[in-house]
Amino acid sequence: MQTNNPGKQRKMLFNAPVHIRHKQMAAPISSELAASRGAKTLPVRKGDTVRIMRGDNKGFEGKVSRVDLKAYRIYLEGLTREKTDGTNIFLAIHPSKVQIRNLNLDDKYRKDTILGRKTAEKKVTAKAKPAKAKKAPAKVAKETEAKTTKSASENGEE
């Protein structure tokens, strides 16, 4: 369902189910990874290495220690702030403000889906081209066969 009403947009965001929240936690990928993986964005996961691209901590690079689907935020190792009472807390960052530099491919399902995107695209393009080439000679053979029988019947040969 698409709507331009901001209130409805916020309601859909806050009440989104987990499978949609996971997709909304996507972040852009570095250009080197994008070329090798066949995707521009991927959902951020625990263990990925990211670089902050916006805000006060721009340029900070670290490993994702926690992903909070409820609040749409990620937490990086080493990115902390000291509170007035002296305790350190992790800073929460929205995934759209980071760039994925290195992927955590420990999960075989994630590895298959990421690597499968590019191989699936190659298979589709490779299958489409030869299929057209095989059908064309069959049509030509039928047409030449029809012409020879037509010319034979005109000449009185049977």
N, C-alpha and C positions, 0 to 999 in steps of 0.2 A: 504494500500500500504506500503510495506516494502522496505527500501533502506539503503545502507551503506554510502551513500554520506552525509558528515556532513552538507553541504550547504542545501541540501534538507531536512535533519532532522530539522535544525533550521527554515527553511521556514514553515514546517508543524507545528512546535511548535508555532511560532509567528502568524500564520494565522489560528490556530485551532478554531473551533466553540465552543460555550459556553458549550455544553453538554460534549465535550471531555476535555475542560479545567477543568471542575468540577472534572472529574475522575483523571486528572493529579495533582490535589490538594490533593491527598491522603497522609496520614501519617500512620506510623505503630502504632499499639495499644499496650498498656501495656499487659503483659502476663496474668494478672488477667482478664482483659476485653476480651482478645482473647479467653480464655477458656470458658467464659460465653456467648459470642456473636457469636462464630463460624466464625470469620473472623480475618485475620492478619492485614489488612489495611482498612481504611475508609476515605472518603473525609472529610477534616476539615471544620467545620462550626462555625459560630458566636455562642459563648456561650460554646463551648467545653473548657475543661481545659487541657492544654498541658504542657509538660516539655521540655525545650531545651536540646538537646543531643550533640550538636556540637558547636564550636565557642567560642568566648570570654564570652558569657553569659550562658555557659553550666551549667545546674542545676537549672536555673530559671524556676519557675512554675507559670503560670498565665492563665487567661481566655482570649479567643480569642475575641478581640473587633471589628475586621474588617477583611474581606477576600477580597483581591484584585485579581480577576480573570485575569485582563489584564496584571498585572506584575507578576503573579504567586507568590504572597507573602501574609503572614498573619501578623497581628499586635496584640500584647498582651497588656492587661491592666497593667500599671506599668513599662513597659519596654521602657524607654525613654533615650534620650541623649541630653545634653545641647549644643546648638550651640554657636559660639563665641559671638554672640550678646545677649546671655542670654536666648533665647527662647528654650523651650523643644520641641523635635520632637519624634514621636514614631519610633522605630527601626523595619524595615521590615525583616521578616525571611521566608525562603523557607520551605514549609511544610515537605520536606523530612528530615529536620534537627531537627524535633520535634517528640515527642511521645505523643499520646493521652492518658491522664490519666483518664478523666471522660467525658462522652458523654452528649450533650444537647439533650434530647429526648422530647422537647416541641412539635415538629412537629410530628403529628400522622403518616404521610407518612414515615418519616425516622424511626420511632419506628417500624412500620410494616415491613419495608424492612430489618432492622437489625435483629429484632427478628424472622422474617419470614424465614431468611436463615437457621437457625438452625432447626426450626420446619419442614421446607420443606425437609431437609436432613433426618430427622428421619422418616417422612412419607414415603419417597421413599424407604428407606431400610426396613421399616416394611411391606410395601405392596409387595415388591419383594419376600420375604421369604415365606409367606403363599401361594402365587399364585403357586409356584412350588410344594408345598406339596399337594394342591388340585388336580392337574392334574395327579399326579402319581397314586393314587388309581383308577382313572377312567380307565387308561390304563390297569392296572392289572385286573380289573373286566372284561373288554372286552376280554383280553387274556384267562382268565379262562373260560369264557362263550364259546369262540371259541373252546377251548380244549374239553370241555364237549360235545359239539355238534359233534365234529369230532370223539370222542371215541364212542359216541352213534351210529353214522352212521356206524362205523366199526363193531360194535357188531350186527348190523342188527336191531337195535331198532330205531323206528321213531315215 
